[in-house]
Amino acid sequence: MITSGLANIFRIAELRKRLLFTLGILAVYRLGIFVTTPGVDRIAMRRVVQSSGGLLGLFNLFSGGALEQLSIFALGIMPYISASIILQLLTVVVPALEKMQKEGEVGRRRITQYTRYGTIVLSVLQGFGIASYLESLRDPSGATVVVEPGWGFRILTVISLAAGTAFIMWMGEQITERGIGNGISLIIFAGIVARVPDAAYQTWAAYRTNGSNFDEFKAIVLAAVMLAVVAVIIFFERGQRRIPIQYAKRVVGRRLYGGQSTHLPLKVNTAGVIPPIFASSILLFPATLASWFPFLSRVSDEIRPGTWVYNVLYVLLIIFFAYFYTAVTFNPVDVADNLKKYGGYVPGIRPGKKTADYIDHVLTRITFGGAIYIAAVCVLPTLLINQFGVPFYFGGTALLIVVGVALDTVQQIEGHLITRHYEGFTGPRGPRIRGRRMAGQAVGA
């Protein structure tokens, strides 16, 4: 069934073009990873990242290995994500932005434009912080990372990194508009997947090293943990609470409409992979500030990845962003109004405000379960794997992003196939692959 589904992809001209366009953009992104910022010793920088791990390893993960290459893409997509967080938070507290968001497509475009401006501003600030930080770096052998420090290097680095981030942002938007899947998520996905072979090699090297604590038993446990985490992610990502919806009968002219029963699917994890990405982005800020203000270096050291403070803050931020992003993307009041407009109602619940309160109550309860699931997947496997000295790329955060984005992309491809009367990946009678957008599509319908 899967083979026939893959064959059907190339029979649809539009879908084929979208896939090839997406793959082409991702290929350009991967090539840009190896374009080093002028004035930097790439070999020395790679030694620094590999020897330090922790925060630099986390930043290197989300940049797809661009940090250890000190590429023009070293900032990755994190400034764009940070700008999105700031704009969404301001939308809640600034009435003008809230009104703009409710203006439909025109308002969303203006907010997107503000997000782009914010991305450039943050890229310039973070680029200057990285340039200043690089001038003080030395690899384990004592070699300096920056060949010729000074204001010339700082200005050139800021321009290079800001331009690289703007180009990544443009590529992500092009994938979303003209390709398959969410462009920003796919860029992060591509960066993580591209690092898997190197991480597997490092794991094998640790296993073959004499005196290493990584033996056959730990290798089996590692494989079992990874398979279990992937199974849990798939189970929860496909999980949903279905609220029954009944449509009243209506007479229009000489015809009788309505009377059918359906359901409103609410995803257990409506926010998807956004909470861990947002949380990681927030926790990277202290390190950036510490490069400007040395007195904050102690705070940065306290919340570096692997410490209990970092893990506690990470869990709390994941739970917060799970609720926050769900509230931004799913409005129970709008859903209740749409149901009332088309004659739909929840059995036993009065239409209007009561229905909105009921949907909000159900969504709040299942979002708590989804937030706990995301936090557990992101933290617990990483804590266990770190005990084995396994590379960070096999952690729960990386697995959640890879599996979650893959499910979303496959669901979009299957949607194109079914729309054009082709069989999906599971055949005509198989279960449909559900991504995180299924609930929103059902509501919009």
C-alpha positions as CSV (number, residue, x, y, z in Angstrom):
1,M,0.0,0.0,0.0
2,I,2.8,2.4,0.9
3,T,4.6,1.6,-2.4
4,S,1.5,2.4,-4.4
5,G,1.0,5.6,-2.4
6,L,4.5,6.7,-3.2
7,A,4.0,6.0,-6.8
8,N,0.9,8.0,-6.9
9,I,2.8,11.1,-5.7
10,F,4.7,11.4,-9.0
11,R,1.5,11.0,-11.0
12,I,0.1,14.3,-9.8
13,A,1.9,17.2,-11.5
14,E,1.2,19.8,-8.8
15,L,2.2,17.5,-5.9
16,R,5.4,16.5,-7.8
17,K,6.4,20.1,-8.4
18,R,5.7,21.0,-4.7
19,L,7.9,18.1,-3.5
20,L,10.7,18.9,-5.9
21,F,10.6,22.5,-4.9
22,T,10.7,21.7,-1.2
23,L,13.7,19.3,-1.7
24,G,15.5,21.9,-3.8
25,I,15.1,24.6,-1.1
26,L,16.3,22.2,1.6
27,A,19.3,21.3,-0.6
28,V,20.2,25.0,-0.9
29,Y,19.8,25.4,2.9
30,R,22.2,22.5,3.5
31,L,24.8,23.9,1.0
32,G,24.6,27.2,2.8
33,I,25.6,25.5,6.1
34,F,29.2,25.1,4.7
35,V,29.6,28.8,3.7
36,T,31.8,30.0,6.6
37,T,31.6,33.6,7.9
38,P,34.7,35.6,6.8
39,G,37.5,35.9,9.3
40,V,36.8,32.7,11.3
41,D,38.9,29.6,11.7
42,R,36.2,26.9,11.0
43,I,38.4,24.0,12.3
44,A,39.0,25.8,15.6
45,M,35.3,26.6,16.0
46,R,34.4,23.0,15.4
47,R,36.8,21.9,18.2
48,V,35.2,24.4,20.5
49,V,31.6,23.1,19.9
50,Q,32.6,19.5,20.1
51,S,34.5,19.9,23.4
52,S,31.9,22.1,25.1
53,G,28.6,20.5,24.3
54,G,25.8,21.8,26.5
55,L,24.4,25.1,25.3
56,L,26.5,25.2,22.2
57,G,25.4,21.7,21.4
58,L,21.8,22.7,21.7
59,F,22.3,25.8,19.5
60,N,24.2,23.7,17.0
61,L,21.3,21.2,16.9
62,F,18.7,23.8,15.9
63,S,21.1,25.4,13.4
64,G,21.7,22.0,11.7
65,G,25.4,22.0,12.4
66,A,25.9,25.6,11.1
67,L,27.3,26.8,14.4
68,E,30.3,24.4,14.4
69,Q,31.0,25.5,10.8
70,L,30.4,29.2,11.8
71,S,28.3,29.4,8.7
72,I,26.4,32.4,7.5
73,F,23.4,30.3,8.7
74,A,24.8,30.0,12.2
75,L,21.9,31.9,13.8
76,G,19.5,29.5,12.1
77,I,15.8,30.1,12.3
78,M,15.9,31.0,16.1
79,P,15.6,34.8,15.6
80,Y,12.5,34.3,13.5
81,I,11.0,32.0,16.2
82,S,11.9,34.5,18.9
83,A,10.3,37.3,17.0
84,S,7.2,35.2,16.5
85,I,7.0,34.6,20.3
86,I,7.3,38.3,21.0
87,L,4.7,39.3,18.4
88,Q,2.2,36.6,19.7
89,L,2.7,37.7,23.3
90,L,2.2,41.4,22.3
91,T,-1.0,40.4,20.4
92,V,-2.5,39.3,23.8
93,V,-1.6,42.6,25.6
94,V,-1.7,45.2,22.8
95,P,-5.3,45.9,21.7
96,A,-4.1,47.3,18.3
97,L,-2.3,44.1,17.4
98,E,-5.2,42.0,18.7
99,K,-7.6,43.9,16.4
100,M,-5.1,43.5,13.6
101,Q,-5.0,39.8,14.1
102,K,-8.8,39.6,13.8
103,E,-8.9,41.5,10.5
104,G,-8.4,38.3,8.5
105,E,-5.7,37.8,5.9
106,V,-4.8,41.5,5.7
107,G,-4.1,41.6,9.4
108,R,-2.1,38.4,9.4
109,R,0.1,39.7,6.6
110,R,0.9,42.9,8.6
111,I,1.8,40.8,11.6
112,T,3.9,38.6,9.5
113,Q,5.7,41.7,8.1
114,Y,6.3,43.0,11.7
115,T,7.7,39.5,12.5
116,R,10.2,39.8,9.7
117,Y,11.3,43.2,10.9
118,G,11.7,41.8,14.4
119,T,13.7,38.9,13.0
120,I,16.2,41.3,11.4
121,V,16.6,43.3,14.6
122,L,17.1,40.2,16.7
123,S,19.6,38.9,14.1
124,V,21.7,42.1,14.3
125,L,21.7,42.0,18.1
126,Q,22.5,38.3,18.4
127,G,25.1,38.6,15.6
128,F,26.9,41.3,17.4
129,G,26.8,39.2,20.6
130,I,28.2,36.2,18.8
131,A,30.9,38.3,17.1
132,S,32.0,39.6,20.5
133,Y,31.9,36.2,22.0
134,L,33.9,34.6,19.2
135,E,36.8,37.0,19.8
136,S,37.4,35.5,23.2
137,L,37.1,31.9,22.2
138,R,40.0,29.4,22.0
139,D,39.9,25.8,21.1
140,P,41.4,23.1,23.4
141,S,44.8,23.4,21.7
142,G,44.8,27.2,22.4
143,A,44.2,28.4,18.8
144,T,42.0,31.5,18.5
145,V,38.7,31.2,16.5
146,V,38.9,34.7,15.1
147,V,41.8,35.4,12.8
148,E,41.8,39.2,13.0
149,P,39.6,40.6,15.9
150,G,38.2,44.1,15.7
151,W,35.3,46.2,14.6
152,G,35.8,45.2,11.0
153,F,35.3,41.6,11.9
154,R,32.3,42.4,14.1
155,I,30.5,44.5,11.4
156,L,31.2,41.9,8.7
157,T,29.9,39.1,11.0
158,V,26.7,41.0,11.9
159,I,26.0,41.6,8.2
160,S,26.7,38.0,7.2
161,L,24.6,36.4,10.0
162,A,21.7,38.8,9.6
163,A,21.6,38.2,5.8
164,G,21.8,34.4,6.4
165,T,18.9,34.5,8.8
166,A,16.8,36.6,6.4
167,F,17.5,34.1,3.6
168,I,16.5,31.2,5.8
169,M,13.3,33.0,6.8
170,W,12.6,33.6,3.1
171,M,13.2,29.9,2.2
172,G,10.9,28.8,5.0
173,E,8.1,31.0,3.8
174,Q,8.6,29.8,0.2
175,I,8.3,26.2,1.3
176,T,5.1,26.9,3.2
177,E,3.6,28.8,0.2
178,R,4.8,26.8,-2.7
179,G,6.0,23.5,-1.3
180,I,4.8,20.8,1.1
181,G,4.6,21.2,4.9
182,N,5.5,24.0,7.2
183,G,8.7,25.6,5.9
184,I,10.2,26.6,9.3
185,S,9.6,23.2,10.9
186,L,11.0,21.4,7.8
187,I,14.2,23.5,8.0
188,I,14.7,22.5,11.6
189,F,13.8,18.9,10.7
190,A,16.4,18.9,7.9
191,G,19.1,20.2,10.2
192,I,18.4,17.5,12.8
193,V,18.2,14.7,10.3
194,A,21.4,15.8,8.6
195,R,23.2,15.4,11.9
196,V,22.0,11.9,12.6
197,P,24.8,10.1,10.6
198,D,27.5,12.0,12.4
199,A,25.8,11.3,15.8
200,A,25.6,7.6,14.9
201,Y,29.3,7.6,14.0
202,Q,30.2,9.3,17.3
203,T,28.1,6.7,19.2
204,W,29.8,3.9,17.3
205,A,33.2,5.4,18.1
206,A,32.3,5.6,21.8
207,Y,31.3,2.0,21.7
208,R,34.6,0.9,20.0
209,T,36.8,3.1,22.3
210,N,38.7,1.1,24.9
211,G,37.7,1.9,28.4
212,S,34.4,3.4,27.3
213,N,31.3,2.9,29.5
214,F,29.1,2.5,26.5
215,D,28.7,-1.3,26.1
216,E,26.3,-3.8,24.4
217,F,23.7,-3.5,27.2
218,K,23.6,0.3,27.0
219,A,23.4,0.1,23.2
220,I,20.3,-2.2,23.5
221,V,18.7,0.1,26.1
222,L,19.4,3.1,23.9
223,A,17.7,1.5,20.9
224,A,14.7,0.4,23.1
225,V,14.3,3.9,24.6
226,M,14.4,5.5,21.1
227,L,11.8,3.0,19.7
228,A,9.6,3.5,22.8
229,V,9.8,7.3,22.5
230,V,8.9,7.2,18.8
231,A,5.9,4.9,19.5
232,V,4.7,7.3,22.3
233,I,5.1,10.3,20.0
234,I,3.0,8.7,17.2
235,F,0.4,7.5,19.7
236,F,-0.1,11.0,21.2
237,E,0.2,12.9,18.0
238,R,-2.6,10.8,16.5
239,G,-4.7,11.0,19.7
240,Q,-7.8,13.3,19.8
241,R,-10.9,13.9,21.8
242,R,-14.0,13.9,19.6
243,I,-16.9,16.1,20.7
244,P,-20.2,14.9,19.1
245,I,-22.0,17.5,16.9
246,Q,-25.6,17.3,15.8
247,Y,-27.0,19.5,13.1
248,A,-30.7,20.5,13.2
249,K,-33.0,19.9,10.2
250,R,-33.7,22.9,8.1
251,V,-36.2,23.4,5.2
252,V,-34.8,25.5,2.4
253,G,-37.3,25.8,-0.4
254,R,-38.6,22.3,-1.0
255,R,-35.6,20.5,0.3
256,L,-34.8,19.3,3.8
257,Y,-31.2,19.9,5.0
258,G,-29.3,18.9,8.1
259,G,-30.1,16.2,10.6
260,Q,-26.7,14.4,10.3
261,S,-24.3,13.7,13.2
262,T,-20.6,14.5,13.1
263,H,-17.8,15.3,15.6
264,L,-15.4,18.0,16.4
265,P,-11.9,16.5,16.7
266,L,-9.7,18.2,19.4
267,K,-6.0,17.2,19.3
268,V,-4.4,16.1,22.5
269,N,-1.3,18.0,21.3
270,T,-2.7,20.9,19.4
271,A,0.5,23.0,19.8
272,G,2.6,20.3,18.1
273,V,6.4,20.8,18.2
274,I,6.1,24.6,18.9
275,P,6.4,24.4,22.7
276,P,9.9,22.8,22.9
277,I,11.2,25.0,20.1
278,F,9.9,28.2,21.8
279,A,11.1,27.0,25.2
280,S,14.6,26.3,23.8
281,S,14.7,29.6,22.1
282,I,13.8,31.5,25.3
283,L,16.5,29.6,27.3
284,L,19.1,30.6,24.7
285,F,18.6,34.3,25.6
286,P,20.7,34.3,28.8
287,A,23.7,33.0,26.9
288,T,23.4,35.8,24.3
289,L,23.0,38.4,27.1
290,A,26.0,37.0,29.0
291,S,28.2,37.6,25.9
292,W,27.4,41.4,26.3
293,F,27.2,41.6,30.1
294,P,29.8,39.5,31.8
295,F,28.0,39.7,35.2
296,L,25.3,37.5,33.7
297,S,27.7,34.7,32.9
298,R,26.9,33.0,36.3
299,V,23.2,33.0,35.5
300,S,23.9,31.5,32.1
301,D,26.0,28.8,33.6
302,E,23.3,27.9,36.0
303,I,20.7,27.3,33.3
304,R,22.9,25.5,30.8
305,P,21.5,22.2,29.3
306,G,21.8,19.3,31.6
307,T,21.4,21.2,34.9
308,W,18.4,20.7,37.1
309,V,17.5,24.4,36.8
310,Y,17.5,24.2,33.0
311,N,15.3,21.1,33.1
312,V,12.8,22.6,35.5
313,L,12.5,25.8,33.5
314,Y,12.3,23.8,30.3
315,V,9.4,21.8,31.6
316,L,7.6,24.9,32.8
317,L,8.1,26.8,29.6
318,I,6.9,23.8,27.5
319,I,3.7,23.7,29.6
320,F,3.2,27.4,29.3
321,F,3.7,27.5,25.5
322,A,1.5,24.4,25.0
323,Y,-1.4,26.4,26.5
324,F,-0.4,29.7,24.9
325,Y,0.0,28.4,21.4
326,T,-3.2,26.4,21.7
327,A,-5.1,29.5,22.7
328,V,-3.6,31.5,19.8
329,T,-4.4,28.9,17.1
330,F,-7.8,27.6,18.4
331,N,-10.6,29.9,19.5
332,P,-13.5,28.1,21.1
333,V,-15.7,31.2,20.8
334,D,-15.3,31.3,17.0
335,V,-15.9,27.6,16.8
336,A,-19.1,27.9,18.8
337,D,-20.3,30.8,16.7
338,N,-19.7,28.8,13.5
339,L,-21.6,25.8,14.8
340,K,-24.5,28.1,15.8
341,K,-24.5,29.8,12.4
342,Y,-24.8,26.5,10.5
343,G,-27.3,24.9,12.9
344,G,-24.9,22.7,14.8
345,Y,-24.9,22.0,18.5
346,V,-23.3,19.7,21.1
347,P,-26.0,17.4,22.5
348,G,-27.0,18.5,26.0
349,I,-25.2,21.9,25.7
350,R,-26.9,25.1,24.7
351,P,-25.5,26.9,21.6
352,G,-23.4,30.0,21.9
353,K,-21.5,30.8,25.1
354,K,-22.3,27.5,26.8
355,T,-20.9,25.6,23.9
356,A,-17.7,27.8,23.9
357,D,-17.3,27.2,27.6
358,Y,-17.7,23.5,27.2
359,I,-15.2,23.3,24.3
360,D,-12.7,25.4,26.3
361,H,-13.1,23.2,29.3
362,V,-12.4,20.0,27.3
363,L,-9.5,21.6,25.4
364,T,-8.0,22.8,28.7
365,R,-8.0,19.3,30.2
366,I,-6.6,17.5,27.1
367,T,-4.0,20.2,26.6
368,F,-2.6,19.6,30.1
369,G,-2.2,15.9,29.2
370,G,-0.5,17.0,25.9
371,A,1.8,19.4,27.7
372,I,2.9,16.8,30.2
373,Y,3.5,14.3,27.3
374,I,5.7,16.9,25.5
375,A,7.7,17.7,28.6
376,A,8.2,14.0,29.4
377,V,9.3,13.2,25.9
378,C,11.7,16.1,25.8
379,V,13.3,15.7,29.2
380,L,13.2,12.1,30.4
381,P,14.9,10.4,27.4
382,T,17.5,13.1,27.4
383,L,18.3,12.6,31.1
384,L,18.6,8.8,30.5
385,I,20.7,9.1,27.3
386,N,23.1,11.6,28.9
387,Q,24.0,9.0,31.4
388,F,25.3,6.9,28.5
389,G,27.3,9.8,27.0
390,V,25.3,9.5,23.8
391,P,25.2,12.6,21.4
392,F,22.5,15.1,22.1
393,Y,20.9,14.5,18.7
394,F,19.3,11.3,20.0
395,G,17.5,13.2,22.7
396,G,13.7,13.5,23.2
397,T,13.5,17.0,21.8
398,A,15.1,16.0,18.5
399,L,12.9,12.9,18.2
400,L,9.7,14.9,18.9
401,I,10.6,17.4,16.2
402,V,11.5,14.8,13.6
403,V,8.5,12.5,14.2
404,G,6.0,15.4,14.6
405,V,7.1,17.2,11.4
406,A,7.3,14.0,9.5
407,L,3.7,13.1,10.5
408,D,2.5,16.6,9.5
409,T,4.2,16.4,6.1
410,V,2.9,13.0,5.3
411,Q,-0.6,14.0,6.3
412,Q,-0.4,16.9,3.8
413,I,0.8,14.7,1.0
414,E,-2.0,12.2,1.7
415,G,-4.5,15.1,1.7
416,H,-3.3,15.9,-1.8
417,L,-3.7,12.3,-2.9
418,I,-7.1,11.8,-1.5
419,T,-8.4,15.1,-2.9
420,R,-7.5,14.0,-6.4
421,H,-9.1,10.6,-5.9
422,Y,-5.9,8.6,-5.3
423,E,-5.3,6.1,-2.6
424,G,-3.4,7.4,0.4
425,F,-0.4,5.7,2.0
426,T,-2.7,3.2,3.9
427,G,-4.9,2.3,1.0
428,P,-8.6,2.9,0.4
429,R,-9.8,1.2,3.6
430,G,-6.9,2.0,5.9
431,P,-6.9,4.6,8.7
432,R,-6.1,8.2,7.6
433,I,-2.8,9.7,8.8
434,R,-3.7,12.6,11.0
435,G,-1.5,15.6,11.4
436,R,-1.9,18.5,13.8
437,R,-3.9,20.5,11.3
438,M,-6.8,18.1,11.1
439,A,-8.8,19.8,13.9
440,G,-8.4,23.2,12.3
441,Q,-9.5,21.9,9.0
442,A,-12.6,20.3,10.5
443,V,-13.6,23.5,12.2
444,G,-13.1,25.5,9.0
445,A,-15.3,23.1,7.1
